[in-house]
Amino acid sequence: MSFINDLQASFLENSNPEFAAQMKTYLMDRFELYGIKTKLRRDLMKPLVEKHRLEVRDTIRTLAFDLYDFPQREMHHCGTELFEKQLRKSYKKEDIVLIEKLITKNSWWDSVDFIAKQIVGKYLQTFPEETNHIVELFSSSDNMWLQRTSIIFQLGYKGNTNKELLFNQCLIHKESEEFFIQKAIGWALREYGRYNPKEVLEFATSANLKPLSKREAIRKLI
């Protein structure tokens, strides 16, 4: 049996319809689910990845999207996590095309936030010369999730955050009426505020941000 067949069989065997119904409501009925919590999902997947190690390694760039074709959300998370784990040290420049597809396919905050921080963030650390181009491309897109990614991809950068780039993205999108954009601005600023509280507070209080963005940005600074 292939990796995906084994994974599907394992998830079906461990499905929890009651929890699936709860999660489906939480995700606003956007996806079907097996009803498997994150830790169990990873525990079930780990030995299957080892069993099919060569298949997963050699096909990851297509395997991730095969997993994304399933209706169940757990399969999507497996796809993004495997993509990140298998490629984190071996990204190619052209992988940004696949990464963009991961962001825009089956999009919701629970997948996009992982991809933005763990995949886009690491990809742009591998190819820093691509940063301005990719951020501009995502930021100017009509796709809200690409816009959100352009704001939050530096979440893992800590003190190495490009302050000017972050502040500029916040200014570009500050008038957005989208909840997930307003929230992203506040989240990104709040995280950077752990390393540069003075300048974040000054920016957040002077940039005329939406109330939600400003509140989220400064709530740990005052």
Secondary structure, DSSP 8 states (H G I E B T S, - for coil): --HHHHHHHHHHHT--HHHHHHHHHHTTT-SB-----HHHHHHHHHHHHHHTHHHHHHHHHHHHHHHHTSSBHHHHHHHHHHHHHHHTT---TTHHHHHHHHHHSS--HHHHHHIIIIIIHHHHHHSGGGHHHHHHHHHTSS-HHHHHHHHHGGGGGGGG--HHHHHHHHHHHTT---HHHHHHHHHHHHHHHTT-HHHHHHHHHHTT--HHHHHHHHTTT-
